[in-house]
Amino acid sequence: MSDRQLLRQLACHFAIGASLGPLGLVSLLAIGNGLSDLVLGGANPVVTITILLAGASLCFGFNAAITGFCFAMVEGEKPGLKRL
């Protein structure tokens, strides 16, 4: 796998993870476990929600990219590698 293909694959993994992060946060806020009351009852809920969304997006994106990198490295190992 060339470096350009690896970078394209990592960017794809990052984009997928970055889009799933806010979905996870919105579902966590929708459950009704008191977190939404805490966020909306604060001094500036728009800033709080923005920070939470950006943080969740970056965390999920970086973790997905790292996982994709590990998968790419395992696929590129020795040709005689036995897989289960």
C-alpha positions in Angstrom: 0.0 0.0 0.0 1.4 3.4 -1.0 1.6 6.3 1.4 -1.1 8.1 -0.6 -3.5 5.2 -0.3 -2.7 4.9 3.4 -3.4 8.6 3.9 -6.7 8.4 2.0 -7.8 5.4 4.0 -6.9 7.2 7.3 -8.8 10.3 6.2 -11.8 8.1 5.5 -11.6 6.5 8.9 -11.2 9.9 10.6 -14.3 11.2 8.7 -16.4 8.3 9.6 -15.4 8.5 13.3 -15.8 12.3 13.4 -19.4 11.9 12.1 -20.2 9.2 14.6 -18.9 11.1 17.6 -21.7 13.7 17.6 -24.3 11.0 17.0 -23.1 9.3 20.2 -23.2 12.5 22.1 -26.7 13.4 21.0 -27.9 9.9 21.9 -26.2 10.3 25.3 -28.0 13.6 25.8 -31.3 12.2 24.6 -31.3 9.3 27.1 -32.3 11.6 29.9 -29.7 10.7 32.5 -29.4 14.2 33.8 -26.5 15.3 31.6 -28.8 17.3 29.3 -30.2 19.1 32.3 -26.7 19.9 33.5 -25.7 21.2 30.1 -28.8 23.2 29.4 -29.0 24.6 32.9 -25.5 26.1 32.7 -24.5 29.7 32.1 -23.9 29.3 28.4 -25.3 26.1 27.0 -24.4 26.9 23.4 -20.7 27.0 24.2 -20.9 23.9 26.3 -22.7 21.9 23.6 -20.2 23.2 21.0 -17.3 22.1 23.1 -18.8 18.7 23.8 -19.6 18.1 20.1 -16.1 19.2 19.0 -14.5 17.0 21.7 -16.6 13.9 20.8 -16.0 14.4 17.1 -12.2 14.7 17.6 -12.0 11.8 20.0 -14.0 9.4 17.8 -12.2 10.6 14.7 -8.7 10.1 16.1 -9.6 6.7 17.6 -11.1 5.6 14.3 -8.0 6.8 12.4 -5.7 5.0 14.8 -7.7 1.8 14.5 -7.7 2.1 10.7 -3.9 2.5 10.8 -3.5 -0.6 12.9 -5.7 -2.6 10.5 -3.6 -1.3 7.5 -0.4 -2.3 9.2 -1.7 -5.8 9.9 -2.9 -6.2 6.3 0.5 -5.2 5.1 2.6 -7.7 7.1 4.2 -10.8 5.8 2.5 -12.6 2.9 2.5 -15.9 4.7 0.6 -14.6 7.7 -2.1 -16.9 8.8 -5.4 -15.3 9.7 -8.1 -16.9 11.8 
